[in-house]
Each structure stands twice: as structure tokens, then as C-alpha cells.
Amino acid sequence: MKRLLIDHQNEITRTACMTDRQLTEIFIDYENSTKGSQVGHIINGVVQNILPSRFAFIDIGQDKNAFMNLPEHCDIKPGQYIPVQVRKDASGDKGAAVSDVLQFKGRFAILYPSQTREIGVSQKIGSPVERKQLKKLAGKLLPDGYSVILRTQAEGLENPETALQTEFLSLINLCNTILEAAKYETAPKILYRENQLLTDLLTDDIDEIISAHTDTLSQIKNIAPAFAKKLRLWDEEALLFDAFNVTQQITKALYRKIWLPCGGFVTFDPVEACVVIDVNTGKFAGKKNYKETVLKANLEAAETIATQIALRNLSGMIIVDFIDMADEANKIKLLDAFDRALKRDRIPADIVGMTELGLVQLTRRKQREPLSMLLQQTCPHCNGTGKILI
């Protein structure tokens, strides 16, 4: 069973994605704060500097200026206010990546103002016939001055014309409201906070949505009435996250070492250029031959690593050092299992291959800060090394 558990306390909203009782993703939104992910947020920024290489640095109210790749005919100057949308969060020494192409995301569509009227359809919608029908329908409903991309969730709608028309009108009103506000607001200031719960997490495979807050459930019911029967008000004595063991699983996702059911373990070490993950047999001796022992440990590790990559929100280049295997058939079996486990992730992760030394390389697109950045801060005594002088 797939559930969304939504907890709201002290202006912090935490949304836990669960498969049965396994935590698969956690989203943390700090209201009225620049802390946490700002991907999708629209901010009135101030142009600080423009480089000859056609990069602009923009103050969006964070510690570091955001950067934006300027189109060829873009005409802006330092000191100018400009509404931009965050595409990637700041990371390390780099500021956030932003764009002046503002996209307004709904459950079924992404709409943006445009002089040319373009209509795209997600390639993840399997049927070419349905993609063609949806594109034709969107062309009929979409007014001039806007372009739209139909998302995967538009597939299989019972009444697609009503659903798309309602969402187009809602997104157009939101777009116009934000653009009008940008003309009069000061800068830097957040004009719009994208609600990832409503745009990305409300998928048809969700069986239940639980929250102790009636306002949250009412908001979901108003925006996505199809989920009304899946909503459940939590009125038990125990705290919601404690009842589903969420807090303990979040804490575990901050550990360097994760034990496997077989007795082996996996370590996670983020470094400047990549994340290094190491698999060890640990206490696992196995009951049969060494080859089967290693395969069992590696297969368990593949499942655990895929889950932890999504939960920890690791991104960029990731290198996994599985336990060495000489058998080529077992290597293929391991890579296939690892690839299947990674495909459960909402964010694409691609296996590049296995090196001659047995290292598996993969990449995962970055959208938000890793969980550790949201919940931890660098130790002032060791400055992140994990060690202090004796």
C-alpha cells in the first residue's frame, strides 16, 4: 500500500511517502523561510551583474547570488527587478540556477506564458494514439499567449476535456496573478511557493493520504477532488510519524552505515565530486559457498542503496563499490536487479556501467538539496571531517 503522511508543526510541513511501512521519500518545507528546497518557487530577484559569457547573477535573497543563462536577445541590466523561477537549489559554492521562463505546474499540465503557442505531451504516456488525442484537445482548449506541456498524469482521464479546461483556467489565473504582483513587489521576495505535494506526489497509485490537519486535507480535496475518498484524518493519540516509524527511518537515513538483513553493511560517503557507496559482507558468512554469499549480500545491498539514494536525495555522480564477483552471470544479475530497484525512484537515475575494477557508476538528476543538508549542519569543531585533534 502506498501512503502519503503529512505532518505540519511550527511552520514546517513534512510529507512522507510510504510503501507499506517503508519510507521512500521525505519532503520538508520550511514556510516563511529560505531554508529547504526552493525548486519551482518564483522569486522577484534583483540583477547584480551580467558577464560577457551571457550569464547573469541575480540576488534572490539567499546567501549566494543565483545564476541564469541569458537568451541571445534578453535585455536586462544591473539593478533591474526580474521574476525568476528556481530550477536547481544552491549547492556548495554554487548559487541556485534560475530561469526567467516561468512555468506553472498543475497535476496534469505545465503552463507557461509564450509568444509562440506550443503544445507538448509527455513521452511517458505509452499510447501514441492517446498522446495525439491529448495534444489535439489541448490545442482546442489553450488560449493564445501560452504554451503547455501535458504531464504523465493526464493519461487515462475519465473526462479529459473538463479536467484539462479546469486546470488550464486555474494555471492561467495563477500565472497572471504572479506576473501582476511582480510589477509592484519589492525584491528580493518570494512571489510563489510551488507545492510539490499537489503537483508531483498526488499520483493515481496513492492508496491513502493521512494528516492530522483538516486544512491540509480540505486543500487536497478542493484541488484534487478525485482523491477525496483516499483522505483520512489522523485522530489517534500517537503522533502520526511515530505511529508509522517515520522519524526513526529519517534518523537512519542520516547514518553513514546501514546494516543489511544478511549481516553485511553499506557505507555512504559524500565527497566534493561524487558520492561513494561501499558494500561489505560484515558479519555475513553465508551458509553455502562464497560465490552465493557474495551475490546475496550484493543483491540486498542493491535494494537498500536504491532506497537510500531516493530517501537521502543523493544526486550527481554516484559510485558503488559492490563486493567483488568473478562470475559474469552474477554481475549481470546484480546490475539488472539494481536497475529495477532504481526505476522505482521518481527522479531518473541511470547506470553508466561497471568498471574493470568492479565499480558501478550511475548518475541521478539533482532537483533538491540532500536530506543531510536540510537536517544537519557542519560540526564547528571538525568542519565536516568527522574527526578532531587528540
RODO-2510 file (C-alpha; in nm, 4 decimals, decimal comma):
residues 390
     n   res          X          Y          Z
     1     m     0,0000     0,0000     0,0000
     2     k     0,1247     0,3482    -0,0897
     3     r     0,0544     0,6316     0,1514
     4     l     0,1326     0,9989     0,1948
     5     l     0,1683     1,1099     0,5570
     6     i     0,1530     1,4875     0,6028
     7     d     0,2686     1,6492     0,9259
     8     h     0,2548     2,0233     0,9928
     9     q     0,4182     2,1737     1,3020
    10     n     0,5864     2,5047     1,3817
    11     e     0,5585     2,6323     1,0201
    12     i     0,7312     2,3184     0,8927
    13     t     0,5437     2,0762     0,6669
    14     r     0,6857     1,7262     0,6310
    15     t     0,5426     1,4886     0,3742
    16     a     0,6461     1,1241     0,3971
    17     c     0,5999     0,8893     0,1009
    18     m     0,5494     0,5337     0,2242
    19     t     0,5304     0,1957     0,0522
    20     d     0,3713    -0,0280     0,3114
    21     r     0,5737     0,0831     0,6176
    22     q     0,8929     0,1647     0,4255
    23     l     0,9780     0,5342     0,3928
    24     t     1,0770     0,6046     0,0316
    25     e     1,0900     0,9866     0,0206
    26     i     1,0605     1,2748     0,2634
    27     f     0,9804     1,6350     0,1690
    28     i     1,0425     1,9165     0,4151
    29     d     0,9019     2,2637     0,3519
    30     y     1,0024     2,5489     0,5814
    31     e     0,7310     2,8113     0,5479
    32     n     0,8323     3,1786     0,5590
    33     s     1,1964     3,0768     0,5357
    34     t     1,4674     3,0424     0,2721
    35     k     1,5714     2,7121     0,4289
    36     g     1,4813     2,3949     0,2442
    37     s     1,4312     2,3355    -0,1262
    38     q     1,3129     2,6267    -0,3376
    39     v     1,2881     2,4416    -0,6678
    40     g     0,9794     2,5672    -0,8502
    41     h     0,9474     2,8795    -0,6371
    42     i     0,9089     3,2099    -0,8242
    43     i     1,1103     3,4973    -0,6786
    44     n     1,1303     3,8637    -0,7624
    45     g     1,5067     3,8994    -0,7991
    46     v     1,7490     4,1860    -0,8485
    47     v     2,0033     4,1687    -1,1310
    48     q     2,3501     4,2133    -0,9778
    49     n     2,5930     4,1527    -1,2613
    50     i     2,5999     4,0402    -1,6254
    51     l     2,9026     3,8608    -1,7683
    52     p     3,0135     3,8747    -2,1348
    53     s     2,9568     3,4982    -2,1461
    54     r     2,5829     3,5749    -2,1191
    55     f     2,5443     3,4743    -1,7567
    56     a     2,3579     3,6949    -1,5126
    57     f     2,3913     3,6865    -1,1342
    58     i     2,0709     3,7653    -0,9513
    59     d     2,0008     3,8345    -0,5853
    60     i     1,7087     3,6127    -0,4808
    61     g     1,7523     3,6590    -0,1065
    62     q     1,9913     3,3673    -0,0469
    63     d     2,3492     3,3639     0,0799
    64     k     2,4790     3,3298    -0,2760
    65     n     2,3514     3,5038    -0,5871
    66     a     2,1621     3,2809    -0,8290
    67     f     2,2865     3,2470    -1,1855
    68     m     2,0891     3,2494    -1,5089
    69     n     2,1908     3,1693    -1,8642
    70     l     2,0671     3,4604    -2,0737
    71     p     1,8920     3,4047    -2,4071
    72     e     2,0567     3,5734    -2,7035
    73     h     1,8171     3,8678    -2,7218
    74     c     1,7470     3,9104    -2,3496
    75     d     1,7769     4,2766    -2,2480
    76     i     1,8293     4,3250    -1,8754
    77     k     2,0634     4,5440    -1,6743
    78     p     2,2076     4,5573    -1,3196
    79     g     1,9623     4,6846    -1,0607
    80     q     1,6597     4,5685    -1,2568
    81     y     1,3877     4,3652    -1,0842
    82     i     1,3076     4,0408    -1,2631
    83     p     1,0820     3,7469    -1,1680
    84     v     1,2716     3,4191    -1,1955
    85     q     1,1979     3,0577    -1,1128
    86     v     1,4389     2,8276    -0,9289
    87     r     1,5378     2,5265    -1,1393
    88     k     1,8114     2,3877    -0,9101
    89     d     1,8854     2,4642    -0,5459
    90     a     2,2146     2,6198    -0,4394
    91     s     2,4812     2,3629    -0,3597
    92     g     2,8280     2,4015    -0,2134
    93     d     2,9900     2,7116    -0,3607
    94     k     2,7300     2,7428    -0,6367
    95     g     2,4209     2,9576    -0,6133
    96     a     2,0813     2,8431    -0,7318
    97     a     2,0142     2,8046    -1,1044
    98     v     1,7169     3,0144    -1,2143
    99     s     1,5243     3,0916    -1,5323
   100     d     1,3093     3,3831    -1,6453
   101     v     1,0798     3,1342    -1,8228
   102     l     0,8142     3,0919    -1,5540
   103     q     0,6416     2,7549    -1,5523
   104     f     0,3206     2,6906    -1,3584
   105     k     0,2805     2,3253    -1,2743
   106     g    -0,0522     2,1523    -1,2158
   107     r    -0,1335     1,7843    -1,1767
   108     f    -0,1949     1,7319    -1,5487
   109     a    -0,0095     2,0138    -1,7212
   110     i     0,2760     2,2631    -1,7047
   111     l     0,1767     2,6025    -1,8448
   112     y     0,3969     2,8993    -1,9265
   113     p     0,3426     3,2363    -2,0975
   114     s     0,4761     3,2318    -2,4508
   115     q     0,4527     3,4390    -2,7659
   116     t     0,4500     3,1196    -2,9698
   117     r     0,1776     2,8708    -2,8858
   118     e     0,3403     2,5311    -2,8346
   119     i     0,1891     2,2079    -2,7051
   120     g     0,3928     1,9141    -2,5810
   121     v     0,2890     1,5760    -2,4430
   122     s     0,4902     1,3561    -2,2066
   123     q     0,6566     1,0671    -2,3871
   124     k     0,5870     0,8549    -2,0782
   125     i     0,2256     0,8315    -2,1940
   126     g     0,2575     0,4960    -2,3644
   127     s    -0,0101     0,5148    -2,6319
   128     p     0,0788     0,7248    -2,9397
   129     v    -0,2948     0,7484    -3,0137
   130     e    -0,3704     0,8954    -2,6698
   131     r    -0,0776     1,1377    -2,6979
   132     k    -0,2158     1,2602    -3,0307
   133     q    -0,5688     1,2956    -2,8897
   134     l    -0,4461     1,4858    -2,5839
   135     k    -0,2404     1,7209    -2,7991
   136     k    -0,5402     1,7919    -3,0218
   137     l    -0,7627     1,8529    -2,7173
   138     a    -0,5087     2,0871    -2,5569
   139     g    -0,4848     2,2794    -2,8826
   140     k    -0,8593     2,3294    -2,8732
   141     l    -0,8672     2,4471    -2,5092
   142     l    -0,5494     2,6542    -2,4752
   143     p    -0,5842     3,0293    -2,5483
   144     d    -0,3176     3,2297    -2,7314
   145     g    -0,0287     3,3689    -2,5277
   146     y     0,0501     3,0435    -2,3528
   147     s     0,2246     2,7141    -2,4158
   148     v     0,1654     2,3898    -2,2321
   149     i     0,3212     2,0508    -2,1658
   150     l     0,0819     1,7709    -2,0743
   151     r     0,2196     1,5551    -1,7928
   152     t     0,2054     1,1796    -1,7482
   153     q    -0,0860     1,2208    -1,5045
   154     a    -0,3028     1,3358    -1,7986
   155     e    -0,3079     0,9748    -1,9199
   156     g    -0,6320     0,7849    -1,8765
   157     l    -0,8509     1,0716    -1,7512
   158     e    -1,2211     0,9851    -1,7377
   159     n    -1,3236     1,3273    -1,8637
   160     p    -1,0076     1,4814    -2,0101
   161     e    -1,1756     1,7889    -2,1584
   162     t    -1,3252     1,9012    -1,8273
   163     a    -1,0107     1,8171    -1,6287
   164     l    -0,7755     1,9990    -1,8669
   165     q    -1,0023     2,3003    -1,9143
   166     t    -1,0373     2,3432    -1,5363
   167     e    -0,6639     2,3145    -1,4822
   168     f    -0,5742     2,5472    -1,7723
   169     l    -0,8008     2,8183    -1,6308
   170     s    -0,6564     2,7742    -1,2823
   171     l    -0,2959     2,7902    -1,4069
   172     i    -0,3655     3,0920    -1,6311
   173     n    -0,5203     3,2805    -1,3389
   174     l    -0,2229     3,1913    -1,1212
   175     c     0,0214     3,2970    -1,3934
   176     n    -0,1471     3,6345    -1,4439
   177     t    -0,1667     3,6977    -1,0693
   178     i     0,2052     3,6292    -1,0204
   179     l     0,3131     3,8383    -1,3206
   180     e     0,0994     4,1288    -1,1999
   181     a     0,2375     4,1035    -0,8462
   182     a     0,5938     4,1092    -0,9810
   183     k     0,5341     4,4603    -1,1188
   184     y     0,4690     4,6084    -0,7749
   185     e     0,6519     4,3925    -0,5215
   186     t     0,9945     4,4734    -0,3815
   187     a     1,2898     4,2454    -0,4395
   188     p     1,4226     4,0024    -0,3488
   189     k     1,0929     3,8460    -0,2451
   190     i     0,9246     3,5085    -0,2966
   191     l     0,6152     3,5574    -0,5110
   192     y     0,5002     3,1967    -0,5288
   193     r     0,5870     2,8725    -0,3479
   194     e     0,5313     2,5650    -0,5586
   195     n     0,3506     2,2936    -0,3634
   196     q     0,5256     1,9737    -0,4642
   197     l     0,2675     1,7670    -0,2772
   198     l    -0,0096     1,8845    -0,5073
   199     t     0,1918     1,8885    -0,8300
   200     d     0,4118     1,5789    -0,8102
   201     l     0,3088     1,3464    -0,5296
   202     l    -0,0643     1,3063    -0,5960
   203     t    -0,0343     1,0140    -0,8346
   204     d    -0,3002     0,7558    -0,9140
   205     d    -0,1108     0,4779    -0,7326
   206     i    -0,1508     0,6532    -0,3957
   207     d    -0,3909     0,4481    -0,1818
   208     e    -0,4238     0,6735     0,1231
   209     i    -0,3378     1,0274     0,2356
   210     i    -0,3248     1,0813     0,6110
   211     s    -0,2921     1,4053     0,8042
   212     a    -0,3932     1,5338     1,1468
   213     h    -0,4735     1,8725     0,9955
   214     t    -0,8157     1,9305     0,8440
   215     d    -0,6942     2,2354     0,6484
   216     t    -0,4414     2,0221     0,4623
   217     l    -0,6993     1,7589     0,3731
   218     s    -0,9501     2,0245     0,2638
   219     q    -0,6892     2,1831     0,0371
   220     i    -0,6185     1,8492    -0,1312
   221     k    -0,9911     1,7779    -0,1697
   222     n    -1,0516     2,1157    -0,3348
   223     i    -0,7631     2,0903    -0,5788
   224     a    -0,7840     1,7166    -0,6467
   225     p    -1,1421     1,6006    -0,5756
   226     a    -1,0638     1,2573    -0,7202
   227     f    -0,8614     1,1898    -0,4035
   228     a    -1,1483     1,2686    -0,1645
   229     k    -1,2120     0,9014    -0,0830
   230     k    -0,8421     0,8465    -0,0114
   231     l    -0,8189     1,1170     0,2563
   232     r    -0,8000     1,0147     0,6215
   233     l    -0,7933     1,2403     0,9268
   234     w    -0,5442     1,1184     1,1873
   235     d    -0,7082     1,1423     1,5280
   236     e    -0,5136     0,8764     1,7157
   237     e    -0,3297     0,9502     2,0395
   238     a     0,0101     0,8592     1,8964
   239     l     0,1853     1,1108     1,6711
   240     l     0,1395     1,0282     1,3027
   241     f     0,5106     0,9960     1,2184
   242     d     0,5774     0,7891     1,5298
   243     a     0,2914     0,5506     1,4546
   244     f     0,4394     0,4718     1,1120
   245     n     0,8013     0,4683     1,2316
   246     v     0,8874     0,7626     1,0046
   247     t     1,1058     0,9549     1,2493
   248     q     1,3283     0,6535     1,3132
   249     q     1,3694     0,5905     0,9397
   250     i     1,4637     0,9556     0,8796
   251     t     1,7270     0,9295     1,1527
   252     k     1,8610     0,6088     0,9975
   253     a     1,8931     0,7853     0,6604
   254     l     2,1435     1,0242     0,8209
   255     y     2,3730     0,7415     0,9350
   256     r     2,6921     0,6694     0,7451
   257     k     2,6485     0,2928     0,7885
   258     i     2,3338     0,0921     0,7098
   259     w     2,3149    -0,2753     0,8100
   260     l     2,1724    -0,5291     0,5645
   261     p     1,9321    -0,8076     0,6692
   262     c     2,2009    -1,0671     0,5939
   263     g     2,4532    -0,9084     0,8329
   264     g     2,6530    -0,7152     0,5749
   265     f     2,6538    -0,3369     0,5642
   266     v     2,6695    -0,0384     0,3295
   267     t     2,8518     0,2909     0,3909
   268     f     2,7673     0,6273     0,2297
   269     d     3,0412     0,8883     0,1896
   270     p     2,9570     1,2092     0,0004
   271     v     3,2700     1,3856    -0,1258
   272     e     3,3143     1,7001    -0,3337
   273     a     3,2828     1,5417    -0,6772
   274     c     3,0597     1,2411    -0,6113
   275     v     2,9041     1,0053    -0,3584
   276     v     3,0983     0,6894    -0,2790
   277     i     2,8990     0,3873    -0,1571
   278     d     3,0786     0,0779    -0,0305
   279     v     2,9309    -0,2691     0,0275
   280     n     3,0846    -0,5077     0,2843
   281     t     2,9988    -0,8630     0,3922
   282     g     3,0375    -0,7606     0,7576
   283     k     2,9105    -1,0380     0,9864
   284     f     2,7600    -1,2360     0,6970
   285     a     2,9455    -1,5640     0,6426
   286     g     2,6752    -1,7413     0,4435
   287     k     2,5541    -2,0973     0,4682
   288     k     2,6746    -2,2148     0,1270
   289     n     2,9679    -2,1288    -0,0966
   290     y     3,1389    -1,7915    -0,1088
   291     k     3,0022    -1,7058    -0,4538
   292     e     2,6409    -1,7331    -0,3380
   293     t     2,7227    -1,5451    -0,0163
   294     v     2,8605    -1,2507    -0,2115
   295     l     2,5688    -1,2473    -0,4575
   296     k     2,3119    -1,2485    -0,1747
   297     a     2,4880    -0,9609     0,0042
   298     n     2,5184    -0,7603    -0,3183
   299     l     2,1509    -0,8114    -0,4116
   300     e     2,0376    -0,6974    -0,0658
   301     a     2,2742    -0,4015    -0,0930
   302     a     2,1314    -0,3058    -0,4350
   303     e     1,7795    -0,2806    -0,2870
   304     t     1,9000    -0,0846     0,0154
   305     i     2,1163     0,1515    -0,1888
   306     a     1,8347     0,2322    -0,4340
   307     t     1,6016     0,3098    -0,1427
   308     q     1,8601     0,5212     0,0381
   309     i     1,9587     0,7173    -0,2742
   310     a     1,5986     0,8355    -0,3108
   311     l     1,5441     0,8899     0,0610
   312     r     1,8722     1,0777     0,1130
   313     n     1,8153     1,2547    -0,2204
   314     l     2,1673     1,1866    -0,3424
   315     s     2,2481     1,3221    -0,6881
   316     g     2,5196     1,3811    -0,9435
   317     m     2,7791     1,1088    -0,9940
   318     i     2,7418     0,8108    -0,7600
   319     i     2,9980     0,5288    -0,7420
   320     v     2,9039     0,1977    -0,5809
   321     d     3,1747    -0,0484    -0,4805
   322     f     2,9902    -0,3787    -0,4610
   323     i     3,1696    -0,6849    -0,3242
   324     d     3,3906    -0,8293    -0,5995
   325     m     3,2361    -1,1047    -0,8104
   326     a     3,4230    -1,3102    -1,0694
   327     d     3,1132    -1,4751    -1,2178
   328     e     2,9926    -1,2704    -1,5186
   329     a     2,6400    -1,4118    -1,4969
   330     n     2,6123    -1,2912    -1,1359
   331     k     2,7392    -0,9459    -1,2370
   332     i     2,4612    -0,9212    -1,4958
   333     k     2,2061    -1,0458    -1,2407
   334     l     2,3222    -0,7783    -0,9940
   335     l     2,3119    -0,4925    -1,2477
   336     d     1,9632    -0,5956    -1,3637
   337     a     1,8350    -0,6053    -1,0049
   338     f     1,9964    -0,2705    -0,9266
   339     d     1,8457    -0,1114    -1,2376
   340     r     1,4966    -0,2402    -1,1481
   341     a     1,5299    -0,1037    -0,7946
   342     l     1,6422     0,2369    -0,9220
   343     k     1,3456     0,2576    -1,1594
   344     r     1,1138     0,2870    -0,8581
   345     d     1,2679     0,6290    -0,7986
   346     r     1,0605     0,9294    -0,9078
   347     i     1,3810     1,1055    -1,0182
   348     p     1,5640     0,9327    -1,3054
   349     a     1,8870     0,7539    -1,2187
   350     d     2,0930     0,5958    -1,4954
   351     i     2,3566     0,3246    -1,4561
   352     v     2,6567     0,4114    -1,6727
   353     g     2,8167     0,0699    -1,6311
   354     m     3,0648    -0,1329    -1,4308
   355     t     3,4356    -0,0575    -1,4495
   356     e     3,7130    -0,3156    -1,4763
   357     l     3,7623    -0,2760    -1,1025
   358     g     3,4006    -0,3702    -1,0355
   359     l     3,2784    -0,0185    -0,9546
   360     v     2,9242     0,0631    -1,0676
   361     q     2,8779     0,4190    -1,1889
   362     l     2,5426     0,5939    -1,2029
   363     t     2,4085     0,9451    -1,2274
   364     r     2,0952     1,0951    -1,0748
   365     r     1,9485     1,4317    -1,1643
   366     k     1,9685     1,6951    -0,8948
   367     q     1,6492     1,8771    -0,8013
   368     r     1,6691     1,9406    -0,4277
   369     e     1,9286     1,9541    -0,1539
   370     p     2,0206     1,6190     0,0022
   371     l     1,8413     1,5276     0,3235
   372     s     2,1568     1,5796     0,5285
   373     m     2,1771     1,9446     0,4169
   374     l     1,8194     2,0058     0,5339
   375     l     1,8501     1,8399     0,8727
   376     q     2,2159     1,8744     0,9708
   377     q     2,4818     2,1413     0,9908
   378     t     2,8587     2,1144     0,9696
   379     c     3,0256     2,0498     1,3037
   380     p     3,2168     2,3660     1,4082
   381     h     3,4857     2,1566     1,5776
   382     c     3,5815     1,9178     1,2942
   383     n     3,4488     2,1249     0,9999
   384     g     3,2921     1,8208     0,8420
   385     t     3,5833     1,5769     0,8636
   386     g     3,4223     1,3751     1,1407
   387     k     3,7494     1,3824     1,3348
   388     i     3,9095     1,6173     1,5864
   389     l     4,2652     1,6500     1,7106
   390     i     4,3528     1,4441     2,0171
***
